[in-house]
Amino acid sequence: MSAPDRKEDAVRRMLDGPHPLVPPGLTARAVARGERTLAHRRFVRATALTLAAVAVLVLVVWGVVAQPWLPPPASTTPPLEGW
């Protein structure tokens, strides 16, 4: 008998034996935990989307106010040479 056959036989013996009883209230606790997990994920997703929207809004406002695509104004006049 090879190793996989022995393992398979051991698993079959465990599955054929008496099955433990499911604790009372396990389903209700699992449902409650699942609902908490989903609520937490919804909160995190909503927070992330809100922060992303605020970041885009801030970037747009900064772009409109600062106009970074325009060259900076010249602070001095070019030197006059050759007159």
VOLO-901033 format. One record per atom (N, C-alpha, C, O): residue number from 1; atom name; y, x, z. Coordinates in steps of 0.2 Angstrom, whole numbers, plus 5000, padded with zeros to 4 digits. Layout:
N
+-----+------+------+------+------+
:  nr : atom :    y :    x :    z :
+-----+------+------+------+------+
: NUM :   CA :    Y :    X :    Z :
...
+-----+------+------+------+------+
***
This chain:
83
+-----+------+------+------+------+
:  nr : atom :    y :    x :    z :
+-----+------+------+------+------+
:   1 :    N : 4994 : 5004 : 5000 :
:   1 :   CA : 5000 : 5000 : 5000 :
:   1 :    C : 5006 : 5004 : 5000 :
:   1 :    O : 5007 : 5009 : 5004 :
:   2 :    N : 5011 : 5003 : 4995 :
:   2 :   CA : 5017 : 5007 : 4995 :
:   2 :    C : 5022 : 5005 : 5000 :
:   2 :    O : 5022 : 4999 : 5003 :
:   3 :    N : 5028 : 5009 : 5000 :
:   3 :   CA : 5033 : 5007 : 5005 :
:   3 :    C : 5036 : 5000 : 5003 :
:   3 :    O : 5038 : 4996 : 5008 :
:   4 :    N : 5038 : 4999 : 4997 :
:   4 :   CA : 5041 : 4992 : 4995 :
:   4 :    C : 5036 : 4987 : 4997 :
:   4 :    O : 5039 : 4981 : 4999 :
:   5 :    N : 5030 : 4987 : 4996 :
:   5 :   CA : 5025 : 4982 : 4998 :
:   5 :    C : 5025 : 4981 : 5006 :
:   5 :    O : 5025 : 4975 : 5008 :
:   6 :    N : 5025 : 4986 : 5010 :
:   6 :   CA : 5026 : 4986 : 5017 :
:   6 :    C : 5032 : 4982 : 5019 :
:   6 :    O : 5032 : 4978 : 5024 :
:   7 :    N : 5037 : 4984 : 5016 :
:   7 :   CA : 5044 : 4981 : 5018 :
:   7 :    C : 5044 : 4973 : 5016 :
:   7 :    O : 5046 : 4969 : 5020 :
:   8 :    N : 5041 : 4972 : 5010 :
:   8 :   CA : 5041 : 4965 : 5008 :
:   8 :    C : 5036 : 4961 : 5013 :
:   8 :    O : 5038 : 4955 : 5014 :
:   9 :    N : 5030 : 4964 : 5015 :
:   9 :   CA : 5026 : 4960 : 5019 :
:   9 :    C : 5029 : 4959 : 5026 :
:   9 :    O : 5029 : 4954 : 5029 :
:  10 :    N : 5033 : 4964 : 5029 :
:  10 :   CA : 5037 : 4963 : 5035 :
:  10 :    C : 5042 : 4958 : 5034 :
:  10 :    O : 5043 : 4954 : 5039 :
:  11 :    N : 5046 : 4957 : 5029 :
:  11 :   CA : 5050 : 4952 : 5028 :
:  11 :    C : 5047 : 4945 : 5028 :
:  11 :    O : 5049 : 4940 : 5031 :
:  12 :    N : 5041 : 4945 : 5024 :
:  12 :   CA : 5038 : 4939 : 5024 :
:  12 :    C : 5035 : 4936 : 5031 :
:  12 :    O : 5036 : 4930 : 5032 :
:  13 :    N : 5033 : 4941 : 5035 :
:  13 :   CA : 5031 : 4939 : 5041 :
:  13 :    C : 5037 : 4937 : 5046 :
:  13 :    O : 5036 : 4932 : 5050 :
:  14 :    N : 5042 : 4940 : 5045 :
:  14 :   CA : 5048 : 4938 : 5049 :
:  14 :    C : 5050 : 4931 : 5047 :
:  14 :    O : 5052 : 4926 : 5051 :
:  15 :    N : 5050 : 4929 : 5040 :
:  15 :   CA : 5052 : 4923 : 5037 :
:  15 :    C : 5047 : 4917 : 5039 :
:  15 :    O : 5049 : 4911 : 5040 :
:  16 :    N : 5041 : 4919 : 5040 :
:  16 :   CA : 5036 : 4914 : 5041 :
:  16 :    C : 5036 : 4912 : 5048 :
:  16 :    O : 5033 : 4907 : 5050 :
:  17 :    N : 5039 : 4916 : 5053 :
:  17 :   CA : 5039 : 4915 : 5060 :
:  17 :    C : 5043 : 4909 : 5062 :
:  17 :    O : 5046 : 4906 : 5057 :
:  18 :    N : 5044 : 4908 : 5068 :
:  18 :   CA : 5048 : 4902 : 5071 :
:  18 :    C : 5056 : 4904 : 5069 :
:  18 :    O : 5058 : 4910 : 5070 :
:  19 :    N : 5059 : 4899 : 5067 :
:  19 :   CA : 5066 : 4900 : 5065 :
:  19 :    C : 5070 : 4899 : 5071 :
:  19 :    O : 5069 : 4894 : 5075 :
:  20 :    N : 5076 : 4903 : 5073 :
:  20 :   CA : 5080 : 4901 : 5079 :
:  20 :    C : 5084 : 4895 : 5077 :
:  20 :    O : 5086 : 4894 : 5071 :
:  21 :    N : 5086 : 4892 : 5082 :
:  21 :   CA : 5090 : 4886 : 5082 :
:  21 :    C : 5097 : 4888 : 5081 :
:  21 :    O : 5100 : 4893 : 5083 :
:  22 :    N : 5101 : 4884 : 5077 :
:  22 :   CA : 5108 : 4885 : 5075 :
:  22 :    C : 5112 : 4883 : 5081 :
:  22 :    O : 5111 : 4877 : 5084 :
:  23 :    N : 5116 : 4887 : 5084 :
:  23 :   CA : 5120 : 4885 : 5090 :
:  23 :    C : 5124 : 4879 : 5088 :
:  23 :    O : 5127 : 4878 : 5083 :
:  24 :    N : 5125 : 4874 : 5093 :
:  24 :   CA : 5129 : 4868 : 5092 :
:  24 :    C : 5136 : 4870 : 5092 :
:  24 :    O : 5139 : 4875 : 5095 :
:  25 :    N : 5139 : 4867 : 5087 :
:  25 :   CA : 5146 : 4868 : 5086 :
:  25 :    C : 5148 : 4874 : 5081 :
:  25 :    O : 5154 : 4875 : 5080 :
:  26 :    N : 5143 : 4877 : 5078 :
:  26 :   CA : 5144 : 4882 : 5074 :
:  26 :    C : 5147 : 4880 : 5068 :
:  26 :    O : 5152 : 4884 : 5065 :
:  27 :    N : 5146 : 4874 : 5065 :
:  27 :   CA : 5149 : 4872 : 5059 :
:  27 :    C : 5156 : 4871 : 5060 :
:  27 :    O : 5160 : 4872 : 5056 :
:  28 :    N : 5158 : 4867 : 5066 :
:  28 :   CA : 5165 : 4866 : 5067 :
:  28 :    C : 5169 : 4872 : 5068 :
:  28 :    O : 5175 : 4873 : 5066 :
:  29 :    N : 5166 : 4877 : 5071 :
:  29 :   CA : 5169 : 4884 : 5072 :
:  29 :    C : 5170 : 4887 : 5066 :
:  29 :    O : 5176 : 4890 : 5064 :
:  30 :    N : 5165 : 4887 : 5061 :
:  30 :   CA : 5166 : 4890 : 5055 :
:  30 :    C : 5171 : 4887 : 5050 :
:  30 :    O : 5175 : 4890 : 5047 :
:  31 :    N : 5171 : 4880 : 5051 :
:  31 :   CA : 5177 : 4876 : 5047 :
:  31 :    C : 5184 : 4878 : 5050 :
:  31 :    O : 5188 : 4879 : 5046 :
:  32 :    N : 5184 : 4878 : 5056 :
:  32 :   CA : 5191 : 4880 : 5059 :
:  32 :    C : 5193 : 4887 : 5057 :
:  32 :    O : 5199 : 4888 : 5056 :
:  33 :    N : 5188 : 4892 : 5057 :
:  33 :   CA : 5190 : 4899 : 5056 :
:  33 :    C : 5192 : 4899 : 5048 :
:  33 :    O : 5197 : 4903 : 5046 :
:  34 :    N : 5188 : 4895 : 5044 :
:  34 :   CA : 5190 : 4895 : 5037 :
:  34 :    C : 5197 : 4892 : 5036 :
:  34 :    O : 5201 : 4895 : 5031 :
:  35 :    N : 5198 : 4887 : 5039 :
:  35 :   CA : 5205 : 4884 : 5038 :
:  35 :    C : 5211 : 4889 : 5041 :
:  35 :    O : 5216 : 4889 : 5038 :
:  36 :    N : 5209 : 4892 : 5046 :
:  36 :   CA : 5214 : 4897 : 5049 :
:  36 :    C : 5215 : 4903 : 5043 :
:  36 :    O : 5221 : 4905 : 5042 :
:  37 :    N : 5210 : 4905 : 5041 :
:  37 :   CA : 5210 : 4911 : 5036 :
:  37 :    C : 5214 : 4908 : 5029 :
:  37 :    O : 5218 : 4912 : 5027 :
:  38 :    N : 5213 : 4902 : 5027 :
:  38 :   CA : 5216 : 4900 : 5021 :
:  38 :    C : 5224 : 4899 : 5023 :
:  38 :    O : 5228 : 4900 : 5019 :
:  39 :    N : 5225 : 4896 : 5029 :
:  39 :   CA : 5232 : 4895 : 5031 :
:  39 :    C : 5236 : 4902 : 5031 :
:  39 :    O : 5241 : 4903 : 5029 :
:  40 :    N : 5232 : 4907 : 5034 :
:  40 :   CA : 5235 : 4914 : 5034 :
:  40 :    C : 5236 : 4917 : 5027 :
:  40 :    O : 5242 : 4920 : 5026 :
:  41 :    N : 5232 : 4916 : 5023 :
:  41 :   CA : 5232 : 4918 : 5016 :
:  41 :    C : 5238 : 4915 : 5012 :
:  41 :    O : 5242 : 4918 : 5009 :
:  42 :    N : 5239 : 4908 : 5013 :
:  42 :   CA : 5244 : 4904 : 5010 :
:  42 :    C : 5251 : 4907 : 5013 :
:  42 :    O : 5256 : 4908 : 5009 :
:  43 :    N : 5251 : 4908 : 5019 :
:  43 :   CA : 5258 : 4911 : 5022 :
:  43 :    C : 5259 : 4918 : 5019 :
:  43 :    O : 5265 : 4919 : 5018 :
:  44 :    N : 5254 : 4922 : 5019 :
:  44 :   CA : 5256 : 4929 : 5016 :
:  44 :    C : 5258 : 4928 : 5009 :
:  44 :    O : 5262 : 4932 : 5007 :
:  45 :    N : 5255 : 4924 : 5005 :
:  45 :   CA : 5256 : 4923 : 4998 :
:  45 :    C : 5263 : 4921 : 4997 :
:  45 :    O : 5267 : 4923 : 4993 :
:  46 :    N : 5265 : 4915 : 5001 :
:  46 :   CA : 5272 : 4913 : 5001 :
:  46 :    C : 5277 : 4918 : 5003 :
:  46 :    O : 5282 : 4918 : 5000 :
:  47 :    N : 5276 : 4921 : 5008 :
:  47 :   CA : 5280 : 4927 : 5010 :
:  47 :    C : 5281 : 4932 : 5005 :
:  47 :    O : 5287 : 4934 : 5004 :
:  48 :    N : 5276 : 4934 : 5002 :
:  48 :   CA : 5276 : 4939 : 4997 :
:  48 :    C : 5280 : 4936 : 4991 :
:  48 :    O : 5285 : 4940 : 4988 :
:  49 :    N : 5279 : 4930 : 4989 :
:  49 :   CA : 5283 : 4927 : 4983 :
:  49 :    C : 5290 : 4927 : 4985 :
:  49 :    O : 5295 : 4928 : 4981 :
:  50 :    N : 5292 : 4925 : 4991 :
:  50 :   CA : 5299 : 4924 : 4993 :
:  50 :    C : 5302 : 4931 : 4993 :
:  50 :    O : 5308 : 4931 : 4991 :
:  51 :    N : 5299 : 4936 : 4996 :
:  51 :   CA : 5302 : 4942 : 4996 :
:  51 :    C : 5303 : 4945 : 4989 :
:  51 :    O : 5308 : 4948 : 4987 :
:  52 :    N : 5298 : 4944 : 4984 :
:  52 :   CA : 5299 : 4946 : 4977 :
:  52 :    C : 5305 : 4942 : 4974 :
:  52 :    O : 5309 : 4945 : 4970 :
:  53 :    N : 5306 : 4936 : 4975 :
:  53 :   CA : 5311 : 4932 : 4972 :
:  53 :    C : 5318 : 4935 : 4975 :
:  53 :    O : 5323 : 4935 : 4971 :
:  54 :    N : 5318 : 4936 : 4981 :
:  54 :   CA : 5324 : 4939 : 4984 :
:  54 :    C : 5326 : 4946 : 4981 :
:  54 :    O : 5332 : 4947 : 4980 :
:  55 :    N : 5321 : 4950 : 4980 :
:  55 :   CA : 5322 : 4956 : 4977 :
:  55 :    C : 5325 : 4956 : 4970 :
:  55 :    O : 5329 : 4960 : 4968 :
:  56 :    N : 5322 : 4951 : 4966 :
:  56 :   CA : 5324 : 4950 : 4960 :
:  56 :    C : 5332 : 4948 : 4960 :
:  56 :    O : 5336 : 4950 : 4956 :
:  57 :    N : 5333 : 4943 : 4964 :
:  57 :   CA : 5340 : 4940 : 4965 :
:  57 :    C : 5345 : 4946 : 4967 :
:  57 :    O : 5350 : 4946 : 4964 :
:  58 :    N : 5343 : 4950 : 4971 :
:  58 :   CA : 5347 : 4956 : 4974 :
:  58 :    C : 5348 : 4960 : 4968 :
:  58 :    O : 5354 : 4963 : 4967 :
:  59 :    N : 5343 : 4962 : 4964 :
:  59 :   CA : 5344 : 4966 : 4958 :
:  59 :    C : 5348 : 4963 : 4953 :
:  59 :    O : 5353 : 4967 : 4950 :
:  60 :    N : 5348 : 4957 : 4952 :
:  60 :   CA : 5352 : 4954 : 4947 :
:  60 :    C : 5359 : 4954 : 4949 :
:  60 :    O : 5364 : 4955 : 4945 :
:  61 :    N : 5361 : 4952 : 4955 :
:  61 :   CA : 5367 : 4952 : 4958 :
:  61 :    C : 5370 : 4959 : 4958 :
:  61 :    O : 5376 : 4960 : 4956 :
:  62 :    N : 5366 : 4964 : 4960 :
:  62 :   CA : 5369 : 4971 : 4959 :
:  62 :    C : 5371 : 4973 : 4952 :
:  62 :    O : 5376 : 4976 : 4951 :
:  63 :    N : 5366 : 4971 : 4947 :
:  63 :   CA : 5368 : 4973 : 4940 :
:  63 :    C : 5374 : 4970 : 4938 :
:  63 :    O : 5378 : 4973 : 4934 :
:  64 :    N : 5375 : 4963 : 4940 :
:  64 :   CA : 5381 : 4960 : 4938 :
:  64 :    C : 5387 : 4963 : 4941 :
:  64 :    O : 5393 : 4964 : 4937 :
:  65 :    N : 5387 : 4965 : 4947 :
:  65 :   CA : 5393 : 4968 : 4951 :
:  65 :    C : 5394 : 4975 : 4948 :
:  65 :    O : 5400 : 4977 : 4947 :
:  66 :    N : 5389 : 4979 : 4948 :
:  66 :   CA : 5390 : 4986 : 4947 :
:  66 :    C : 5390 : 4988 : 4940 :
:  66 :    O : 5393 : 4993 : 4938 :
:  67 :    N : 5387 : 4984 : 4936 :
:  67 :   CA : 5387 : 4985 : 4928 :
:  67 :    C : 5385 : 4993 : 4927 :
:  67 :    O : 5389 : 4996 : 4924 :
:  68 :    N : 5379 : 4995 : 4929 :
:  68 :   CA : 5377 : 5002 : 4928 :
:  68 :    C : 5376 : 5004 : 4921 :
:  68 :    O : 5375 : 5010 : 4920 :
:  69 :    N : 5376 : 4999 : 4916 :
:  69 :   CA : 5375 : 5001 : 4909 :
:  69 :    C : 5381 : 5004 : 4906 :
:  69 :    O : 5381 : 5007 : 4901 :
:  70 :    N : 5387 : 5003 : 4909 :
:  70 :   CA : 5394 : 5005 : 4907 :
:  70 :    C : 5395 : 5012 : 4909 :
:  70 :    O : 5393 : 5014 : 4914 :
:  71 :    N : 5398 : 5016 : 4905 :
:  71 :   CA : 5400 : 5023 : 4907 :
:  71 :    C : 5405 : 5023 : 4912 :
:  71 :    O : 5409 : 5018 : 4913 :
:  72 :    N : 5405 : 5028 : 4917 :
:  72 :   CA : 5410 : 5028 : 4922 :
:  72 :    C : 5417 : 5029 : 4919 :
:  72 :    O : 5417 : 5033 : 4914 :
:  73 :    N : 5422 : 5026 : 4922 :
:  73 :   CA : 5429 : 5027 : 4920 :
:  73 :    C : 5431 : 5035 : 4921 :
:  73 :    O : 5429 : 5038 : 4926 :
:  74 :    N : 5435 : 5037 : 4916 :
:  74 :   CA : 5437 : 5044 : 4916 :
:  74 :    C : 5442 : 5045 : 4922 :
:  74 :    O : 5447 : 5041 : 4922 :
:  75 :    N : 5441 : 5049 : 4926 :
:  75 :   CA : 5446 : 5050 : 4932 :
:  75 :    C : 5452 : 5055 : 4930 :
:  75 :    O : 5457 : 5055 : 4933 :
:  76 :    N : 5451 : 5059 : 4925 :
:  76 :   CA : 5456 : 5064 : 4923 :
:  76 :    C : 5457 : 5063 : 4915 :
:  76 :    O : 5452 : 5061 : 4912 :
:  77 :    N : 5462 : 5065 : 4913 :
:  77 :   CA : 5463 : 5065 : 4905 :
:  77 :    C : 5461 : 5072 : 4903 :
:  77 :    O : 5460 : 5077 : 4906 :
:  78 :    N : 5458 : 5072 : 4896 :
:  78 :   CA : 5456 : 5078 : 4894 :
:  78 :    C : 5462 : 5083 : 4893 :
:  78 :    O : 5467 : 5081 : 4892 :
:  79 :    N : 5460 : 5090 : 4894 :
:  79 :   CA : 5465 : 5095 : 4893 :
:  79 :    C : 5469 : 5095 : 4886 :
:  79 :    O : 5465 : 5094 : 4881 :
:  80 :    N : 5475 : 5096 : 4886 :
:  80 :   CA : 5479 : 5096 : 4879 :
:  80 :    C : 5479 : 5104 : 4877 :
:  80 :    O : 5482 : 5108 : 4881 :
:  81 :    N : 5475 : 5105 : 4872 :
:  81 :   CA : 5475 : 5112 : 4870 :
:  81 :    C : 5477 : 5112 : 4862 :
:  81 :    O : 5475 : 5108 : 4859 :
:  82 :    N : 5480 : 5118 : 4860 :
:  82 :   CA : 5482 : 5118 : 4853 :
:  82 :    C : 5488 : 5115 : 4851 :
:  82 :    O : 5489 : 5114 : 4845 :
:  83 :    N : 5493 : 5113 : 4856 :
:  83 :   CA : 5499 : 5110 : 4854 :
:  83 :    C : 5504 : 5115 : 4853 :
:  83 :    O : 5510 : 5114 : 4851 :
+-----+------+------+------+------+
***
